């Protein structure tokens, strides 16, 4: 008689204590919703830290799911991966950051969750968390390829997985409106967890049947002419700096696979913020070296990042390129403009702001940048989302002065940036969180990938050199998609 092979237990399954806590909390949420119209029940439990959390989420997503991943492997293996949508916050216009803050607070007031003090080892982003981001402009993303990503979009997921430094947690969130029974809601949440299993990231196809076709959304000469016109404005004294971007498109024979791209990005750019923001229609992916803001209580961190040169496989040449960047008057001017603006933005809301005395080099796979770390002690614990809105867009992606640069960008670029150069990240119920700047990115929509890269234009910029810099920056994604 052949022995039956038992299925291995699912490491994401809740234990009996956590199931009982979920059922009790959902019952309370249903009762609360019958009085107030809506409530959320949440439970957080430990999961094995060695699991590939992003791979598990991306493998378990349904066709109609929203999903999100944000990783920074070199920072203690930080991961936030989310699945489904318990609630979606969307906003547009210049007030989209403040509207998002108020919506998060409103949902938070009706959320029954574990006390973080009971789990002092929990990693950042554990517990109920809102994940997503913001377009570059208040009306950004109006073109068809960006449809389903509003100018501001933060999702409270059904399942969130967070890890850092050897600790990992899974959080379930269940929305109650008072109509369904508590048992039905709890059972549906548990069935959702059953769909999540250990997984590995798929690999990119090393030899596709047909090569990917690449073309620019506008001729390269269009970009060079835009740079020349911007330099004329700068030399006329209208502004100090403006960032101009261009778009190229990669047409593949088959739909691009977001999970494979994310897996390749985190392997190739472990020091960067590697992310994927997904809806049923699209996935926005990238690997950004630039932190917009991180808030932990009264402490805030950011970085002024501007000035770029290429990398070299020859260590001596690579070091020489870095030294040239450190001593380039043009690149240091561009970097200083960004640092000064960030400091001015933070000073009114801070007890003190401290910036590095000299910029340092940040080296990623294909490029190296000038960067100045900046820290602040906040006078009041402003929400992470509010801080992101205070700083965005920095001159690293917008310009200086802001009021002169921002109207010039769409006039010269002639494209819809959408979420390119916007903000990607998360915030929790305590209003802590972090957001990176959406750089080195691609919008994947079926077989078409829209790639974006930009450069800071100052008075000494040369059009041919700026065009060449965009080509270097585009290689971060092109190398994976071609």
Secondary structure, 3 states (H helix, E strand, C coil): CCCCCCCCCCCCCCCHHHHHHHHHHHHHHHHHHHHHCCEEEEEEEECCCCCCHHHHHHHHCCCCCCEEEEEECCCCCEEEEEECCCEEEEECCCCHHHHHHHHHHHHHHCEECCCHHHCCCCCCCCCCEEEEEECCCCCCCCCHHHCCCCCEEEEECCEEEEEECCEEEEEEEEEECCCCCHHHHHHHHHHHHHCCCCCCCCCCCCCCCCCCEEEECCCHHHHHHHHHHHHHHHHCCCCCEEEEEEEEEEECCCCCCHHHHHHHHHHHCCCCEEEEEECCCCEEEEEECCEEEEEECCEEEEEEEEEEEECCCCHHHHHHHHHHHHCCHHHHHHHHHHHHHHHHHHHCCEEEEEECCCCEEEECCCEEEEEEEEEEEECCCCCHHHHHHHHCCCCCCCEECHHHHHHHHHHHHCCCCCCCCCEEEEEECCCCEEEEECCCEEEEECCEEEEEEEEEECCCCCHHHHHHHHHHHHHHHHHHHC
